[in-house]
Amino acid sequence: MFRGAFSIWGRDMLVLRRSIFSELVSVIAYPLTLYLAFGFGLKGYITAVNGVPYPLFIAPGLISMTAVNAAFDESSWSMWFHRKVQRTIEEYRVTPVTVYDIVIGKIFSGFSQGAVKGTVVFLVILILTPFRIDYANLPMYLLCIALSSMTFSCLGTICGTVIDKPENIGRVQSVVIVPLIFMAGIFFPLSSYPSSILPLIQLLPTTAVFEGARDALLTGTIPSQYLVNLVLSAAFCFTVAVYTFNRKMAE
């Protein structure tokens, strides 16, 4: 069981190992720039949010953003490249690898890449800034990141399966993924929203990702509404990813 999934995961990790240095350099630059710009640039104007120092308030979200972005990028571009360039997907038709193996393998790959890149960003922030956490809170934080990475890996798999033009994957990131991320309260408390739209914002999967991750890393607990949101989002996206990919394989 899962032998095919682990084979696909192993292949993706081999590809990552060959370009690990350039991947890490590029992935560190963006969240670290945001942390320095907002965490230090606004520190004189925003001292604390809900009793939490502002640099500490935004750090968990930036680490989580790195992880889920890496999960989406790996799954979407890898799936598209295997399908349209290498034609690897066509080879799967004559092997005992199942649709579930492929999707689960991509989930493992997305989570692994997200974990590696998120860990590197965490270490860089830890070394260069006064950001500190209680390491006893890490298990709950990793649970949150695992569910989040599963959701974004499945979304990436869906995009890589149904999108034929590579530029359209970038458009999905710009028009859908990035706005959802920045609306989810990485840089400001959700209480800043008008009460009329706050319930809708709280229902967003990205809100569950970043608010849940922040609470998990700072307090060691994930609020129940966010945990339920994460589980349901991951299950729904997995179901859609399997259905979409199965239809594509049948064409």
C-alpha positions in Angstrom: 0.0 0.0 0.0 1.3 3.5 -1.0 4.3 1.9 -2.7 3.5 3.8 -5.9 3.0 7.0 -3.9 6.3 6.7 -2.2 8.0 6.0 -5.6 6.6 9.3 -7.0 7.6 11.1 -3.8 11.1 9.7 -4.1 11.4 10.9 -7.7 10.3 14.4 -6.8 12.7 14.5 -3.8 15.6 13.5 -6.1 14.7 16.4 -8.4 14.6 18.7 -5.4 18.0 17.5 -4.2 19.6 18.4 -7.5 18.5 22.0 -7.3 18.2 22.4 -3.5 20.6 25.4 -3.2 18.9 27.6 -5.8 15.5 26.6 -4.6 16.3 27.6 -1.0 17.9 30.9 -2.0 14.9 31.9 -4.0 12.3 30.8 -1.4 14.1 32.6 1.5 14.2 36.0 -0.2 10.5 36.8 -0.4 9.3 36.0 3.2 12.5 37.4 4.8 12.0 40.6 2.8 8.4 40.9 4.0 9.5 40.1 7.6 12.2 42.8 7.6 10.0 45.3 5.8 6.9 44.9 7.9 8.3 43.5 11.2 10.9 46.2 11.6 9.6 48.9 9.3 6.3 49.1 11.1 7.5 48.1 14.5 7.7 51.8 15.5 4.1 52.4 14.5 2.6 49.0 15.5 4.1 47.9 18.8 1.7 44.9 19.5 -1.3 43.2 18.1 -3.6 41.6 20.7 -0.8 41.8 23.2 1.7 40.1 20.8 4.8 42.0 19.6 4.2 42.8 15.9 7.3 41.0 14.5 6.2 37.9 16.5 2.6 38.3 15.3 3.6 38.1 11.6 6.4 35.5 11.8 4.2 32.4 12.0 2.2 33.5 9.0 5.2 34.1 6.9 6.7 30.7 7.8 3.3 29.1 7.0 3.0 31.1 3.8 6.3 29.7 2.6 5.2 26.1 3.3 1.9 26.3 1.6 3.2 28.2 -1.4 5.9 25.6 -1.8 3.3 22.9 -1.6 1.2 24.5 -4.3 4.1 25.3 -6.6 5.6 21.8 -6.4 2.3 20.1 -7.1 1.0 22.4 -9.9 4.2 22.9 -11.8 5.4 19.3 -11.3 2.0 17.9 -12.5 1.9 20.2 -15.5 5.5 19.4 -16.5 5.0 15.7 -16.2 1.8 15.9 -18.1 2.7 18.3 -20.9 6.5 18.1 -21.3 7.9 14.8 -20.0 4.6 12.9 -20.7 5.3 10.9 -17.5 1.5 10.7 -16.8 1.0 8.7 -20.0 3.5 6.1 -18.7 1.5 5.7 -15.6 -1.3 4.3 -17.7 0.6 1.1 -18.2 1.9 0.7 -14.7 0.2 -0.6 -11.5 0.4 2.9 -10.1 -3.1 4.1 -9.3 -4.7 7.6 -9.4 -4.6 7.6 -5.6 -0.9 6.8 -5.6 -0.2 9.7 -7.9 -2.3 12.3 -6.0 -1.0 11.0 -2.6 2.6 11.1 -3.9 2.1 14.7 -5.0 0.7 15.5 -1.5 3.8 13.9 0.1 6.0 15.9 -2.2 4.2 19.1 -1.6 4.3 18.7 2.2 8.0 17.7 2.1 9.0 20.6 0.0 6.9 22.9 2.2 8.4 21.5 5.4 12.0 21.9 4.1 11.5 25.4 2.8 9.4 26.5 5.8 12.1 25.1 8.2 14.8 27.1 6.4 12.8 30.3 6.6 12.1 29.6 10.3 15.9 29.1 10.9 16.9 32.2 9.0 14.3 34.3 10.9 15.4 32.7 14.2 19.1 33.6 13.5 18.6 37.1 12.2 15.8 38.3 14.5 14.7 38.1 18.1 11.8 35.8 17.1 11.5 33.0 19.7 8.9 30.3 20.4 8.0 27.6 22.9 9.2 24.4 21.1 6.5 22.4 23.0 4.0 24.1 20.6 5.6 22.6 17.5 3.5 19.4 17.3 0.3 21.3 16.9 1.9 23.7 14.5 3.1 20.9 12.3 -0.4 19.3 12.3 -1.7 22.6 11.0 1.0 22.8 8.4 0.4 19.2 7.3 -3.3 19.8 6.7 -2.6 23.1 5.0 0.0 21.6 2.8 -2.4 18.8 1.8 -5.0 21.3 0.8 -2.6 23.4 -1.3 -0.9 20.3 -2.8 -4.3 19.1 -3.9 -5.2 22.6 -5.3 -1.9 22.5 -7.2 -2.6 19.0 -8.5 -6.0 20.2 -9.8 -4.4 23.2 -11.5 -1.6 21.2 -13.0 -4.1 18.6 -14.3 -6.7 20.9 -15.9 -4.5 23.9 -17.1 -2.7 23.4 -20.4 -0.9 26.8 -20.7 1.8 27.4 -18.0 1.1 31.1 -17.8 -2.4 30.3 -16.6 -0.9 28.6 -13.5 0.8 31.9 -12.7 -2.5 33.8 -13.2 -4.2 31.4 -10.7 -1.5 32.2 -8.2 -1.8 36.0 -8.8 -5.6 36.2 -8.9 -6.7 33.5 -6.5 -3.9 32.3 -4.2 -2.1 35.5 -3.3 -5.3 37.5 -2.5 -6.6 34.7 -0.3 -3.3 34.6 1.5 -3.1 38.4 2.1 -6.8 38.6 3.1 -6.3 36.0 5.8 -4.7 38.2 8.5 -1.0 37.6 8.1 -0.1 41.3 8.6 -3.1 42.5 10.6 -5.7 41.2 13.1 -9.0 39.9 11.7 -10.8 42.3 14.0 -9.8 45.1 11.5 -12.4 43.8 9.1 -16.0 45.3 9.3 -18.3 43.1 11.3 -20.5 42.6 8.2 -17.8 40.6 6.3 -15.8 39.2 9.1 -17.8 35.9 9.2 -17.0 35.3 5.5 -13.3 36.0 6.0 -13.2 33.5 8.9 -14.6 30.8 6.6 -11.8 31.1 4.2 -9.4 28.1 4.2 -6.4 30.5 4.2 -7.7 32.1 7.4 -7.8 28.7 9.1 -4.3 28.1 7.8 -2.7 31.3 9.1 -4.8 32.1 12.2 -4.6 28.4 13.2 -0.9 28.3 12.6 -0.3 31.5 14.6 -2.3 30.2 17.6 -0.7 26.8 17.3 2.9 28.2 17.3 2.2 30.9 20.0 -0.2 29.0 22.3 0.1 25.3 21.4 -3.6 25.0 20.5 -5.6 25.3 17.3 -9.1 26.8 17.7 -11.7 24.1 17.0 -13.4 26.1 14.1 -10.1 26.4 12.3 -9.1 22.8 12.9 -12.5 21.7 11.4 -12.0 24.0 8.5 -8.6 22.6 7.8 -9.7 19.0 7.9 -12.8 19.6 5.7 -10.8 21.7 3.2 -8.1 19.0 2.9 -10.7 16.2 2.5 -12.7 18.2 -0.1 -9.7 19.2 -2.1 -8.3 15.6 -2.0 -11.6 14.3 -3.3 -11.8 16.9 -6.1 -8.1 16.3 -7.0 -8.6 12.5 -7.3 -11.8 12.9 -9.4 -10.2 15.5 -11.7 -7.1 13.5 -12.2 -9.0 10.3 -12.7 -11.1 11.9 -15.5 -7.9 13.2 -17.1 -6.3 9.8 -17.0 -9.4 8.3 -18.7 -9.2 10.7 -21.7 
